[in-house]
Amino acid sequence: MDSAQVDAYLRRIGAQHPAWPTSDVLRELQLRHLRTVPFENLSIHLGEEIVLREERLLDKVVGARRGGFCYELNGAFGALLAALGFDVTLLAARVYDNEGRLGIPYDHLALRVRAVDGGDWLVDVGFGANSHCPLVFGERGEQRDPAGVFRVVEAGADAAGARGGGGWAEFEDLDVMREGRRQYRLEVRPRVLGDFRAGAWWHSTSPESHFVRSLVCSRVTEDGGRITLSGSRLTVTAPDGRKEVADLESEKEVLEAYRERFGIELDRVPTLRTGPRRPENA
């Protein structure tokens, strides 16, 4: 990223250019990103190609003022953080389903970020309802966050007991937990963006992928709640968990909700896609 692209990205999320890549700056940038750049899978249902190259991600997230799913959001945010001087490592993860089963390899992309003041953090702006602030990578106890209580533990720790050497030691997998429930299993081996192409293709084409089977556009609200548009159903969740649900009655209302609630300008309403798509040429 050049300086003009960095400045444009910071304007996109309403942030000033930081003097130093500190832990406090990282917290602010993650929260601003979650509030302004929605988690969304609209490209799949609009027939838009998903290309995991930095320039294309910036064109979408910054230039077109869109969101994306994990590969796009964390891919773009990781590029911004690196350009600001943070030490950024891309990590692969497999997501747990409701029955506790792990998903495909390269199911999810998260970031390990080191700040200039020595903090080592798990950063994730691409997992829907996840922590609002970075999690301490080496901490194995509870970490309280506006989105709930999180833990980062050694994979299988509940069954095998405590493990020595620290959970973030070289090549030891970790489980990220929210409110006692395992969210995803994180590998600590460094990856590059291109490693995730197969996962992105599977999630954008397979009938087994929940991204293919559903429409979602969601972001954190300024009060710490969440607003989500799933098809034509708009849900506003307060910080205390109370929900207000409205079913939008026309395509005009849906397009207005994308524009006014998420800053996304569309010329047509996304509809659930059917049939196979060709792999991306990235």
RONUFI-785247 format. One record per residue: x, y, z of N, C-alpha, C in turn; residue number from 1. Coordinates in steps of 0.02 Angstrom, whole numbers, plus 32768, in hexadecimal, padded with zeros to 4 digits. Layout:
<sites>
SITE  n.c1  n.c2  n.c3  ca.c1  ca.c2  ca.c3  c.c1  c.c2  c.c3  pos
SITE     X     Y     Z      X      Y      Z     X     Y     Z  NUM
...
</sites>
This chain:
<sites>
SITE  n.c1  n.c2  n.c3  ca.c1  ca.c2  ca.c3  c.c1  c.c2  c.c3  pos
SITE  802A  7FC4  8000   8000   8000   8000  802C  803E  8000    1
SITE  801B  806E  7FD5   803F   80AD   7FD7  801C  80DE  8007    2
SITE  803A  8118  8011   8020   8146   8044  7FDA  815F  8033    3
SITE  7FCB  8168  7FF3   7F88   817E   7FE0  7F54  8149  7FF0    4
SITE  7F65  8109  7FE4   7F36   80D3   7FF5  7F2C  80CD  8040    5
SITE  7F61  80D7  8066   7F5B   80D6   80AF  7F2D  810D  80C7    6
SITE  7F37  814A  80AD   7F0D   8182   80C1  7EC4  8176  80AE    7
SITE  7EB8  815A  8073   7E73   814C   805E  7E53  8118  808B    8
SITE  7E78  80E6  809E   7E5D   80B1   80CA  7E4C  80CF  810E    9
SITE  7E79  80F8  8129   7E6C   8117   816A  7E2F  8144  8167   10
SITE  7E26  8169  8130   7DE9   8192   8128  7DAC  8165  8126   11
SITE  7DB2  812C  8106   7D7A   80FC   8101  7D60  80E8  8145   12
SITE  7D8D  80DE  8175   7D78   80C9   81B8  7D76  8102  81EA   13
SITE  7D81  813F  81D2   7D7C   8179   81FE  7DB3  8180  8230   14
SITE  7DF0  816C  821D   7E29   816E   824B  7E5E  819F  8233   15
SITE  7E83  81BB  8263   7EBC   81E5   8254  7EFA  81B9  824A   16
SITE  7F2B  81D4  8226   7F69   81B0   821D  7F8F  81AE  825F   17
SITE  7F9C  8172  8279   7FBD   816E   82BB  8007  817F  82B7   18
SITE  8020  819A  82EF   8068   81A9   82F2  8091  816A  82F8   19
SITE  8078  8139  831F   809C   80FB   832B  806B  80C1  832B   20
SITE  8082  8086  8316   8057   804B   8315  8053  8029  835A   21
SITE  802F  8049  8388   802B   8030   83CC  7FED  8005  83D6   22
SITE  7FEA  7FE4  8410   7FB0   7FBB   8420  7F70  7FE4  8426   23
SITE  7F75  8020  8442   7F3A   804B   8447  7F20  805E  8402   24
SITE  7F4D  806D  83D4   7F3A   807D   838F  7F18  8041  836F   25
SITE  7F33  8005  837B   7F16   7FC8   835E  7ECE  7FBF  8376   26
SITE  7EC2  7FC9  83B7   7E7D   7FC2   83D1  7E4E  7FF3  83AF   27
SITE  7E64  8031  83A7   7E39   8063   8388  7E2B  8051  833F   28
SITE  7E5E  803C  831A   7E55   802C   82D4  7E26  7FF0  82CC   29
SITE  7E2C  7FBC  82F6   7E00   7F83   82EF  7DB8  7F97  82FD   30
SITE  7DAC  7FBE  8331   7D67   7FD2   8341  7D49  7FFD  8309   31
SITE  7D70  802B  82EF   7D57   8056   82B9  7D48  802C  827B   32
SITE  7D72  7FFA  826E   7D66   7FCF   8234  7D25  7FA9  823C   33
SITE  7D1A  7F8D  8276   7CDD   7F66   8282  7C9E  7F91  827D   34
SITE  7CA3  7FD1  828E   7C6A   7FFE   828B  7C5A  8017  8245   35
SITE  7C8C  8018  821A   7C83   8039   81D8  7C85  8009  819D   36
SITE  7CA9  7FD2  81A2   7CB1   7FA4   816A  7C8A  7F64  817A   37
SITE  7C52  7F59  8158   7C27   7F20   816B  7C43  7EDD  8158   38
SITE  7C32  7EAB  817F   7C3C   7E65   816D  7C03  7E53  813F   39
SITE  7C12  7E41  8100   7BDD   7E33   80D0  7BF4  7E02  809B   40
SITE  7BC4  7DDD  8081   7BD3   7DAB   804C  7BAC  7DBB  800C   41
SITE  7BA0  7DFB  8000   7B75   7E0F   7FC8  7B94  7DFF  7F84   42
SITE  7BD6  7E00  7F7F   7BF5   7DF2   7F3F  7BE2  7DAD  7F24   43
SITE  7BDC  7D7C  7F51   7BC9   7D39   7F3C  7B86  7D3A  7F18   44
SITE  7B57  7D62  7F30   7B13   7D63   7F17  7B07  7D9A  7EE2   45
SITE  7B3A  7DC2  7ED6   7B37   7DF4   7EA0  7B5E  7DDD  7E63   46
SITE  7B7D  7DA2  7E67   7BA5   7D89   7E30  7BE7  7DAC  7E28   47
SITE  7C01  7DCA  7E5D   7C40   7DEE   7E5A  7C7A  7DBF  7E6C   48
SITE  7CB1  7DC5  7E48   7CEB   7D9B   7E55  7D0E  7DB1  7E95   49
SITE  7D22  7D81  7EBD   7D48   7D8D   7EFA  7D90  7D7B  7EED   50
SITE  7DBC  7DAD  7EED   7E02   7DA3   7EDC  7E2D  7DB6  7F18   51
SITE  7E55  7D88  7F30   7E7E   7D94   7F6B  7EC2  7DAF  7F56   52
SITE  7EC0  7DED  7F3E   7EFD   7E13   7F31  7EF4  7E57  7F52   53
SITE  7F2A  7E70  7F70   7F25   7EAC   7F98  7F04  7EE5  7F72   54
SITE  7F18  7EF1  7F34   7EFD   7F29   7F0E  7EB2  7F22  7F05   55
SITE  7E9B  7EE6  7EF6   7E53   7EDA   7EEC  7E2D  7EE2  7F2D   56
SITE  7E4A  7ECD  7F65   7E28   7ED5   7FA5  7E21  7F1F  7FB6   57
SITE  7E55  7F46  7FA9   7E51   7F8E   7FB7  7E1E  7FB0  7F89   58
SITE  7E1C  7F9A  7F4A   7DEA   7FB7   7F1D  7DA4  7FAC  7F38   59
SITE  7D98  7F72  7F55   7D55   7F62   7F6D  7D45  7F85  7FAF   60
SITE  7D71  7F7B  7FE0   7D63   7F94   8024  7D69  7FE0  8028   61
SITE  7D9B  7FFC  8008   7DA7   8043   800B  7D87  8068  7FD0   62
SITE  7D98  8053  7F93   7D7F   8076   7F58  7D33  8071  7F51   63
SITE  7D18  8035  7F55   7CD0   802B   7F4D  7CAA  8030  7F8E   64
SITE  7CCD  8039  7FC6   7CAE   8041   8009  7C80  8006  8018   65
SITE  7C99  7FCA  8009   7C75   7F8D   8018  7C93  7F6B  8055   66
SITE  7C77  7F32  8067   7C94   7F08   809A  7CAE  7EC8  807A   67
SITE  7CA5  7E90  809D   7CBB   7E50   8083  7CB7  7E1C  80B9   68
SITE  7CD0  7DDF  80A9   7CD5   7DAD   80DE  7D1E  7DA8  80F4   69
SITE  7D2E  7D76  811D   7D6C   7D79   8144  7DAA  7D84  811A   70
SITE  7DAF  7D60  80E2   7DEB   7D65   80B9  7DF6  7DAC  80A0   71
SITE  7DBF  7DCD  808E   7DC3   7E11   8074  7DD0  7E43  80AB   72
SITE  7DA9  7E3E  80E1   7DAF   7E70   8116  7DF1  7E6C  813B   73
SITE  7E03  7E31  8152   7E43   7E2B   8175  7E7E  7E31  8145   74
SITE  7E75  7E1D  8106   7EAA   7E27   80D5  7EB8  7E71  80CA   75
SITE  7E84  7E99  80C1   7E8C   7EE0   80B7  7EA5  7F03  80F6   76
SITE  7E88  7EF2  812F   7E9C   7F12   816E  7EE4  7F01  817F   77
SITE  7EF8  7EC3  8173   7F3D   7EB0   817F  7F6D  7ED9  8155   78
SITE  7F5B  7EE6  8117   7F85   7F0F   80EC  7F8C  7F56  8106   79
SITE  7F54  7F72  811F   7F56   7FB5   813D  7F84  7FB6  817A   80
SITE  7F7B  7F85  81A7   7FA3   7F84   81E3  7FED  7F7D  81D4   81
SITE  7FFE  7F53  81A3   8044   7F4C   8190  8060  7F8D  8175   82
SITE  8038  7FB1  814D   804E   7FF1   8132  8058  8025  8168   83
SITE  8035  801E  81A0   803B   804D   81D8  8074  803B  8207   84
SITE  8095  8003  81FA   80CF   7FF1   8221  80C6  7FB8  8252   85
SITE  808A  7F9A  8254   807F   7F60   827E  809F  7F22  825E   86
SITE  80B3  7EF3  8287   80CC   7EB2   826F  808F  7E84  826A   87
SITE  807D  7E71  822D   803F   7E4D   8220  804D  7E08  8203   88
SITE  802D  7DD5  8220   8031   7D91   8207  7FEC  7D78  81F8   89
SITE  7FE1  7D5E  81BC   7FA1   7D3F   81AA  7F9F  7CF8  81C5   90
SITE  7F66  7CE6  81E4   7F5D   7CA4   8202  7F1E  7C83  81E6   91
SITE  7F23  7C42  81DD   7EE9   7C1A   81C5  7EC5  7BFC  8201   92
SITE  7E83  7BF3  81F9   7E5B   7BD5   822D  7E24  7BAA  820E   93
SITE  7E09  7B7C  8236   7DCF   7B54   8223  7D97  7B63  8254   94
SITE  7D5D  7B72  823B   7D26   7B89   8264  7CFD  7B4D  827E   95
SITE  7CE9  7B51  82BE   7CBE   7B1F   82DB  7C76  7B2C  82C6   96
SITE  7C51  7AF7  82B4   7C0A   7AFF   82A7  7BE2  7AF6  82E8   97
SITE  7BA1  7AF8  82E3   7B77   7AF4   831F  7B7B  7AB1  8343   98
SITE  7B93  7A7D  8320   7B9C   7A3B   833F  7BE3  7A30  8357   99
SITE  7C0D  7A64  8353   7C52   7A5E   836B  7C81  7A3E  8339  100
SITE  7C6D  7A39  82FA   7C98   7A1D   82C6  7CBF  7A54  82A4  101
SITE  7CFD  7A44  8291   7D28   7A75   8270  7D1A  7A78  8225  102
SITE  7D1F  7AB3  8209   7D14   7ABD   81C2  7D52  7AAC  8199  103
SITE  7D53  7AC3  815C   7D87   7AB3   812D  7DC9  7AD6  813F  104
SITE  7E02  7ABD  8127   7E40   7AE3   812D  7E39  7B27  810B  105
SITE  7E5B  7B59  8127   7E58   7B9E   810D  7E10  7BB7  810D  106
SITE  7DEB  7BA2  8140   7DA5   7BB5   8149  7D9F  7BFF  815B  107
SITE  7DD2  7C1A  817B   7DD0   7C5D   8197  7E16  7C7B  8196  108
SITE  7E19  7CBC  8190   7E58   7CE1   8194  7E55  7D11  81CE  109
SITE  7E88  7D0E  81FA   7E8E   7D3D   8232  7ED4  7D59  8231  110
SITE  7EE2  7D89  825E   7F22   7DAC   825F  7F43  7DA8  82A3  111
SITE  7F83  7D9C  82A3   7FAC   7DA5   82DE  7FD4  7DE5  82D4  112
SITE  7FCE  7E14  8302   7FEA   7E57   82F8  8015  7E69  8334  113
SITE  8051  7E80  8326   807E   7E98   835B  8086  7EE3  8355  114
SITE  807C  7F05  838E   8081   7F4E   838F  80C7  7F63  83A6  115
SITE  80D6  7FA2  839B   8119   7FBB   83AA  8126  7FBC  83F4  116
SITE  80F2  7FBF  841D   80FB   7FBF   8466  80FD  7F78  8483  117
SITE  8102  7F46  8458   810D   7F02   846F  80D0  7ED7  8474  118
SITE  8095  7EF2  846A   8059   7EC9   846E  8054  7E99  8434  119
SITE  803C  7E5C  8442   8032   7E29   840F  7FE9  7E16  8410  120
SITE  7FC5  7E20  83D8   7F7C   7E20   83D9  7F5E  7DF3  83A3  121
SITE  7F23  7DD7  83B3   7EF9   7DB6   8382  7EC6  7DE8  836A  122
SITE  7EC9  7DF8  832A   7E9E   7E2B   830C  7E71  7E09  82D9  123
SITE  7E30  7E1A  82DB   7E00   7DFA   82AE  7DC6  7E29  82A2  124
SITE  7DC2  7E45  8265   7D8A   7E70   8252  7D5D  7E4D  821F  125
SITE  7D64  7E0A  821A   7D40   7DE5   81E7  7D1E  7DA6  81FF  126
SITE  7D05  7DA7  823E   7CE3   7D6C   8258  7C9E  7D7D  8274  127
SITE  7C7B  7DA9  8254   7C37   7DB9   826B  7C39  7DD2  82B2  128
SITE  7C11  7DB4  82DE   7C0C   7DCA   8324  7C48  7DAF  834B  129
SITE  7C7F  7DD3  8348   7CBC   7DBE   836B  7CD1  7DF6  839A  130
SITE  7D0C  7DF1  83B7   7D22   7E24   83E7  7D28  7E67  83C5  131
SITE  7D16  7E9B  83E9   7D1C   7EDF   83CF  7D64  7EF8  83D2  132
SITE  7D8B  7EDE  8401   7DD0   7EF4   840B  7DFF  7EB9  83FE  133
SITE  7E3E  7EC7  83EE   7E6E   7E91   83E7  7E74  7E68  8427  134
SITE  7E81  7E27  8420   7E8C   7DFC   8459  7ED6  7DF1  8463  135
SITE  7EEB  7DED  84A1   7F32   7DE1   84B1  7F43  7D9A  849B  136
SITE  7F73  7D94  846E   7F81   7D54   844F  7F99  7D20  8482  137
SITE  7FC3  7D34  84B0   7FE1   7D04   84DE  7FBB  7CFA  851E  138
SITE  7F84  7D1D  8528   7F5C   7D17   8565  7F2E  7CDA  8561  139
SITE  7F2E  7CAF  8595   7F05   7C73   8595  7EC9  7C78  85C4  140
SITE  7EC4  7CAF  85E8   7E8A   7CB9   8613  7E53  7CDD  85EF  141
SITE  7E1F  7CEF  8614   7DE6   7D13   85F7  7DFB  7D5A  85E1  142
SITE  7DE1  7D6E  85A7   7DEC   7DB2   858F  7DA7  7DD1  8583  143
SITE  7D97  7E04  85A9   7D55   7E23   85A6  7D55  7E59  8570  144
SITE  7D20  7E59  8549   7D1A   7E84   850E  7CD1  7E9A  850B  145
SITE  7CC2  7ED3  84EB   7C7C   7EE6   84E3  7C50  7EB1  84C3  146
SITE  7C6D  7E84  849B   7C46   7E4F   847A  7C41  7E10  84A4  147
SITE  7C5F  7E0E  84E0   7C5A   7DD3   850A  7C9C  7DC1  8529  148
SITE  7C9F  7D85  8545   7CDC   7D6D   8566  7CFE  7D3B  8537  149
SITE  7D3D  7D48  8527   7D63   7D1F   84F8  7D9D  7CFD  851B  150
SITE  7DB2  7CC5  84FE   7DEF   7CA3   8513  7E13  7C8A  84D4  151
SITE  7E55  7C8A  84D8   7E7E   7C6B   84A4  7EA4  7C33  84C7  152
SITE  7E94  7BF5  84B5   7EAF   7BBB   84D9  7ED0  7B8B  84AA  153
SITE  7EFC  7B60  84C5   7F1B   7B2D   849D  7EE5  7AFE  8482  154
SITE  7EEC  7AEA  8444   7EBC   7ABC   8426  7EB9  7A7B  844D  155
SITE  7E7D  7A67  8461   7E74   7A29   8486  7E85  7A2F  84D0  156
SITE  7E8E  7A6C  84E9   7EA3   7A75   852E  7E71  7A57  855F  157
SITE  7E30  7A5A  8551   7DFF   7A3F   857F  7E05  79F4  8588  158
SITE  7E18  79D1  8551   7E1D   7989   8555  7E61  7972  856F  159
SITE  7E96  7997  855E   7EDA   7981   856F  7EF7  79A5  85AB  160
SITE  7ED4  79D7  85C5   7EF0   79FD   85FC  7F1E  7A35  85E4  161
SITE  7F3B  7A59  8614   7F66   7A91   8603  7FA4  7A78  85DF  162
SITE  7FBC  7AA1  85B0   7FF7   7A8F   858A  802F  7AC0  859A  163
SITE  806B  7AA7  859C   80A3   7AD2   85AB  80BA  7AF8  856E  164
SITE  80E5  7B28  857A   8105   7B4C   8543  80DE  7B87  8529  165
SITE  80A1  7B93  8543   807B   7BCC   852B  8056  7BBC  84EB  166
SITE  8017  7BD1  84E6   7FEF   7BBD   84AE  8003  7BDC  846C  167
SITE  802B  7C12  846E   803D   7C31   842E  8083  7C1C  8419  168
SITE  809C  7BE6  8436   80DD   7BCC   8421  80D9  7BB7  83D8  169
SITE  8113  7BAB  83BB   8117   7B9D   8373  80EC  7B60  8360  170
SITE  80BF  7B6B  832F   8099   7B37   830E  8068  7B13  833C  171
SITE  8053  7B2F  8373   8020   7B10   839D  7FDD  7B31  838F  172
SITE  7FAB  7B0A  837C   7F6A   7B25   836B  7F46  7B3E  83A9  173
SITE  7F1A  7B6F  839E   7EF4   7B8E   83D4  7EAA  7B8D  83C4  174
SITE  7E81  7B8B  83F8   7E39   7B93   83F0  7E25  7BD7  840C  175
SITE  7DFF  7BFC  83E5   7DE4   7C3C   83FA  7D9C  7C30  8412  176
SITE  7D8E  7C44  8450   7D4E   7C36   8470  7D2A  7C76  8482  177
SITE  7CE9  7C75  847B   7CBE   7CAD   8490  7C87  7C91  84BC  178
SITE  7C83  7CAC  84F9   7C51   7C96   852A  7C52  7C4A  8532  179
SITE  7C8E  7C2D  8534   7C96   7BE6   8540  7C8D  7BBA  8504  180
SITE  7C7D  7BD6  84CB   7C72   7BB0   848F  7CAB  7BBB  845D  181
SITE  7CC4  7B84  8441   7CFB   7B89   8412  7CE3  7BA7  83CF  182
SITE  7D05  7BDC  83B9   7CF4   7BFF   837C  7D1B  7BE5  8340  183
SITE  7D5D  7BE3  8347   7D87   7BC8   8312  7DCA  7BB0  832D  184
SITE  7DE8  7B82  8307   7E2A   7B67   8318  7E5D  7B8A  82EC  185
SITE  7E8D  7BA9  830D   7EBD   7BD5   82EC  7F01  7BB4  82E7  186
SITE  7F1C  7BB1  82AA   7F61   7B9D   82A1  7F8E  7BD9  82AB  187
SITE  7FC9  7BCF  82C6   7FF6   7C08   82CF  802E  7C09  829B  188
SITE  802C  7BDC  826B   805C   7BDD   8233  804E  7C19  8207  189
SITE  8080  7C40  81F4   8074   7C79   81C8  805A  7C63  8184  190
SITE  802C  7C8A  8169   8010   7C7D   8126  8016  7CBD  80FC  191
SITE  800A  7CB5  80BB   8005   7CEE   808E  7FBF  7CF0  8071  192
SITE  7FAB  7D28  8056   7F66   7D31   8040  7F52  7CFD  800C  193
SITE  7F7F  7CED  7FDF   7F6F   7CBC   7FAB  7F5D  7C77  7FC6  194
SITE  7F74  7C66  8002   7F64   7C25   801F  7F19  7C1C  8029  195
SITE  7EF4  7C52  802D   7EAD   7C4F   803E  7E7F  7C4C  8001  196
SITE  7E9B  7C48  7FC5   7E72   7C4A   7F89  7E42  7C0F  7F86  197
SITE  7E5A  7BD4  7F98   7E2E   7B9A   7F94  7DF4  7BA0  7FC6  198
SITE  7E02  7BB9  8002   7DCD   7BC3   8033  7D9A  7BF6  801C  199
SITE  7DB2  7C2D  7FFF   7D85   7C61   7FE6  7D5A  7C46  7FAD  200
SITE  7D79  7C1F  7F80   7D53   7C02   7F49  7D1D  7BD2  7F64  201
SITE  7D30  7BA6  7F93   7CFF   7B77   7FAF  7CC5  7B9C  7FD0  202
SITE  7CD5  7BCE  7FF7   7CA0   7BF2   801B  7C73  7C1B  7FEC  203
SITE  7C8D  7C2B  7FB0   7C64   7C53   7F82  7C42  7C28  7F4C  204
SITE  7C4E  7BE6  7F4D   7C30   7BBB   7F19  7C0C  7B7D  7F34  205
SITE  7C23  7B62  7F6C   7C08   7B21   7F83  7BC2  7B29  7FA0  206
SITE  7B93  7AFD  7F8D   7B51   7AFE   7FAC  7B53  7AED  7FF6  207
SITE  7B8B  7AD2  800E   7B92   7AC4   8055  7BA8  7B01  807D  208
SITE  7BBD  7B35  805B   7BD3   7B72   807D  7B98  7B9C  8093  209
SITE  7B99  7BB1  80D2   7B62   7BDB   80EA  7B62  7C20  80C8  210
SITE  7B9B  7C34  80AB   7B9C   7C73   8087  7B76  7C6F  8045  211
SITE  7B75  7C34  8027   7B4E   7C29   7FEA  7B04  7C23  7FFB  212
SITE  7AF4  7C08  8034   7AAE   7BFA   8046  7A8A  7C36  8065  213
SITE  7AAE  7C6C  8073   7A8E   7CA3   8096  7AAD  7CE6  8081  214
SITE  7A88  7D1B  808F   7AA0   7D5F   8084  7AAB  7D81  80C8  215
SITE  7AE2  7DA4  80CF   7AEE   7DC7   810E  7B16  7E07  8101  216
SITE  7B05  7E3A  8127   7B2A   7E79   8129  7B25  7E93  8170  217
SITE  7B5D  7E9B  8193   7B5A   7EA8   81DB  7B94  7ED3  81F1  218
SITE  7B88  7EFD  8222   7BBF   7F25   823F  7BAF  7F35  8288  219
SITE  7BE3  7F48  82AC   7BDB   7F5F   82F1  7BC1  7FA6  82F0  220
SITE  7B93  7FB6  831D   7B77   7FFA   8321  7BA0  8023  8353  221
SITE  7B95  8064  8351   7BBC   8092   837A  7BB2  8086  83C4  222
SITE  7B79  806B  83D8   7B6C   805F   841F  7B84  801A  8436  223
SITE  7BA4  7FF5  8408   7BBE   7FB3   841A  7B8F  7F7A  840A  224
SITE  7B56  7F89  83EB   7B28   7F55   83D5  7B3A  7F3F  838E  225
SITE  7B09  7F27  836A   7B15   7F0E   8327  7AD7  7F18  82FC  226
SITE  7AE1  7F26  82BC   7AAA   7F2A   828C  7AB8  7EFB  8253  227
SITE  7A86  7ED4  8240   7A8F   7E9F   820E  7A54  7EA0  81DD  228
SITE  7A64  7E9B  819E   7A32   7E93   816A  7A3C  7E50  8149  229
SITE  7A0C  7E23  8153   7A0E   7DE0   8135  79D6  7DDB  8103  230
SITE  79E6  7DE2  80C3   79B2   7DE4   8090  798A  7E24  8099  231
SITE  794B  7E1D  80AD   7921   7E57   80B8  7910  7E60  8102  232
SITE  7931  7E3C  812E   7924   7E41   8176  795B  7E6A  8197  233
SITE  7948  7EA2  81B6   7976   7ECE   81D8  7971  7EC4  8223  234
SITE  79AA  7EB4  8242   79AB   7EA7   828A  79DC  7ED7  82AB  235
SITE  79C3  7EFB  82DD   79ED   7F28   8305  79F3  7F09  834A  236
SITE  7A30  7EF9  835E   7A3C   7EDA   839E  7A5D  7F0C  83CD  237
SITE  7A3E  7F18  8406   7A59   7F47   8437  7A94  7F27  845C  238
SITE  7ABD  7F50  847E   7AF5   7F33   84A4  7AE0  7F00  84D8  239
SITE  7AA2  7F07  84F3   7A8B   7ED7   8525  7A6B  7E99  8506  240
SITE  7A6C  7E94  84C3   7A52   7E59   84A1  7A0B  7E5E  8489  241
SITE  79E7  7E92  849C   79A2   7E9A   8483  79A3  7EA8  8438  242
SITE  7972  7E8B  8415   7970   7E90   83CC  7930  7EB2  83B5  243
SITE  7937  7EDA  8381   78FF   7EF6   835D  7904  7EDD  8314  244
SITE  78CF  7EBC  82FE   78D0   7E9D   82BC  789B  7EBC  8290  245
SITE  78AE  7ECC  8252   787F   7EE8   8222  7887  7EC5  81E0  246
SITE  784F  7EB0  81C2   7850   7E93   817F  7842  7EC9  814C  247
SITE  7873  7ED8  8122   786D   7F0C   80EF  7840  7EF2  80B7  248
SITE  7812  7F1C  80A1   77DD   7F04   8074  77EB  7F0D  802A  249
SITE  781D  7F35  8019   7829   7F41   7FD1  7874  7F42  7FC3  250
SITE  7885  7F39  7F84   78CB   7F3D   7F70  78E7  7F83  7F7D  251
SITE  78BD  7FB5  7F75   78D4   7FFA   7F83  78EA  8001  7FCB  252
SITE  78C3  7FE4  7FFA   78D5   7FE8   8041  7916  7FC2  804F  253
SITE  791F  7F89  802E   795C   7F63   8038  7999  7F8B  8020  254
SITE  7994  7FA9  7FE5   79CB   7FD0   7FCA  79D9  800D  7FF6  255
SITE  79A5  802B  8011   79AE   8064   803F  79D0  804E  807F  256
SITE  79C0  8013  8097   79E0   7FFA   80D4  7A2A  7FED  80C8  257
SITE  7A3C  7FD0  808F   7A83   7FC7   8080  7AA7  800B  807E  258
SITE  7A87  803C  8060   7AA7   807D   8058  7AAB  80A3  809B  259
SITE  7A73  80A7  80BE   7A70   80D1   80FA  7A8F  80AF  8137  260
SITE  7A89  806E  813C   7AA2   804B   8178  7AE9  8032  8170  261
SITE  7AFE  8025  8132   7B40   8007   8127  7B6C  802E  80F7  262
SITE  7B52  8063  80D9   7B79   808B   80AA  7B87  8068  8069  263
SITE  7B5E  8036  8057   7B69   800F   801A  7B36  8024  7FE5  264
SITE  7B4F  803B  7FAC   7B24   804F   7F75  7B1F  8015  7F43  265
SITE  7AE3  7FFB  7F3A   7AD7   7FC5   7F0B  7AA3  7FDA  7ED8  266
SITE  7AA9  7FC0  7E9B   7A77   7FD0   7E69  7A41  7F9B  7E63  267
SITE  7A4A  7F64  7E88   7A16   7F30   7E8B  7A1D  7F08  7ECB  268
SITE  79E8  7EE8  7EDE   79E7   7EC2   7F1C  7A09  7E7F  7F11  269
SITE  7A39  7E6B  7F3B   7A57   7E29   7F34  7A23  7DF2  7F3F  270
SITE  7A28  7DBD  7F18   79FC   7D83   7F20  7A27  7D45  7F26  271
SITE  7A0F  7D14  7F4B   7A36   7CD7   7F56  7A49  7CB8  7F13  272
SITE  7A89  7CAA  7F0A   7AA2   7C8E   7ECC  7A96  7C43  7ECA  273
SITE  7A93  7C28  7E8E   7A8C   7BE0   7E85  7ABD  7BCA  7E50  274
SITE  7AD0  7B89  7E53   7AFD   7B6E   7E21  7B45  7B7C  7E2F  275
SITE  7B73  7B55  7E0F   7BBB   7B5D   7E1C  7BD7  7B9A  7DFB  276
SITE  7C0F  7BB1  7E17   7C34   7BE8   7DF8  7C7B  7BD0  7DE9  277
SITE  7C99  7BF1  7DB9   7CDE   7BE0   7DA8  7D0E  7BFB  7DDD  278
SITE  7D47  7BD9  7DE9   7D78   7BF3   7E17  7D93  7C36  7E00  279
SITE  7DA8  7C5F  7E30   7DC5   7CA0   7E20  7E07  7C97  7DFD  280
SITE  7E19  7CC6  7DD3   7E5A   7CC7   7DB3  7E85  7CFB  7DD6  281
SITE  7E9B  7CEB  7E13   7EBF   7D1C   7E3B  7F09  7D0A  7E3E  282
</sites>
